[in-house]
Amino acid sequence: MRSAQFKKKIQWRWKLKVGRIFGIDIYLDFSWFLALIFFGFVFQRIFVQALPGISLALSWALGILAVLVLFASVLFHELSHSLVAKRYKLPIPRITLLLFGGIAHSEKEPESPGAEFKITIAGPLSSFFLAGLFFSLFRLVSNYPLHFIGLEHFLCLKQFLEVMLWVNLMLGIFNLLPGFPMDGGRLLRAILWKTTRSFSKATKWAAGVGQFFGALVFVFGVLNIFVFKSFGGFWLVFIGLLIILGARASYKQVSKTNPN
Ligand SMILES: [Zn+2]
């Protein structure tokens, strides 16, 4: 009890409620602030390289704007899951935005493989929808140069739309990786659930595939660091570990609440 209370206190301390949409509380995890700095820096570098001669202030303004649009995109992705979940009478009390994306919290698991499939596919589809939207805006702006905003601002706008198109495309693809509890792993579980007709068996297998996949990413990351001397490998090691731990934790939670 004491440790549960302590845990709750810690959780509250590290989460900041920023709003409420469709009856869902939106929280920022403390890791979000790390992401703000990290991605802000990454985006700023992208704009500096893509737009030679851009002023430092403008590159940072674009970098920060890109981070805010990234998080709006992640929120849109999570809200899409949540709204479909609500249609299946699964209450989503809150969404938390973290370093690597978001979590739409649900206290229950979906009641059928069909429901799980539709709730899950809504997320990646919403990211691909946003990618399509940014692509259309990019094409529109490319075809009709906006002379009145000046050449520099026009190039910035075009570059910004292109970056956001890629960000949403990557979000959709990254989430489709087959590591449970990511969207790809959940889709795999829905298919296994439908074919085996056993929720716990499907979870076990999907979690197994998730761990195997996480291990592959991890090993590939280690190879990158030691064989190819690439620092990008550290990211893969980190992501691989997250996938392995996520798959283990989700499986444990499911097997506790659904013994059959
Ligand atoms: Zn998702």
Residues whose N, C-alpha, C, O or C-beta is under 5 A from the ligand:
A	BS01	ZN	G123 N175 D183
